[in-house]
Amino acid sequence: MSSLKLGIPKGSLQDSTVELFARAGWRISVNSRSYYPTIDDPEVQCMLVRAQEMARYVGSGALDAGITGKDWILETSGAVEEIAELVYAKTSLGRVRWVLAVAEDSPVKNVRDLEGKVIATEAVHLTEQYLQRHGVSARVEFSWGATEVKVPQLADAIVEVTETGASLRANHLRIVDTLLESAPWFIAHRASWQDQWKREKIQNMVLLLEGAINAYNRVGLMLNVRREDLPNVLAALPALRNPTVAQLSDPDWVAINTIVEERTVRQLIPKLKSARAEGIVEYPLNKIVY
């Protein structure tokens, strides 16, 4: 039987990635003592790999495919096939940012003020390229972690990834500039991408992962309405696409089916009720495939 060797990012993206696969239809079970999660698909073999190393192992062919951030593809200059951007993060569906940060009371106002200074970061290559673009000469030191605490005693500035900025603020740091916005990408080994079976397996997996992301924070609504009230109900109803309107057995009534942002439902349902909609049902979504 053919098999796809798939890298699952270990670390901050691990739990959200496993949850995303579950919504897409694959159940992945991670054992804290093993780097080989089980998956309910006999055609897939999973391995936990740090996102920082994923592009290297996929590029070498040790893995057929994997998920890692665009930042780490650029940082490691990974020679991989970039299949699809999957916009999700540790706590949200947004992109993360790599930012240049200094102490709140630092005199540094822009990157040029760091000439001859020390910058600590895990993304050394990205930071060096950023400095080159701005014509700044500074010493970039690799940080093994806890980068936020290195300013100002151990470094004049840091380049660190942030999703909300909360950790930087908690450590009394101020953002000076943004180097890069990044989101996870589904990547493949170039030879694996040319293999017909593996290519189809990857394409089907990406299709369902994207469908699961599309369904995040959205719900379906079904409701019944008299034909005479249909214009008022439609006017109150935002939709991902034009809502589906179907004839009921009673010719004076129609059924409406649509998809809306979950956060709007608490305002929307009272409006629909005021427009004389009846039998309003809200239901969860796992996937939306365009």
Salt bridges, closest charged atoms under 4 A:
ASP41 OD2 - LYS201 NZ 2.76
GLU43 OE1 - LYS201 NZ 2.84
GLU53 OE2 - ARG56 NH2 3.26
ASP64 OD1 - LYS198 NZ 2.98
GLU82 OE1 - LYS70 NZ 2.78
GLU85 OE1 - ARG95 NH2 2.85
GLU104 OE1 - HIS172 ND1 3.78
GLU122 OE2 - ARG50 NH2 3.56
GLU141 OE2 - ARG139 NH2 2.91
GLU228 OE2 - ARG276 NH1 3.85
ASP229 OD2 - ARG276 NE 3.48
GLU261 OE2 - ARG218 NE 3.44
GLU278 OE2 - ARG226 NH1 3.66
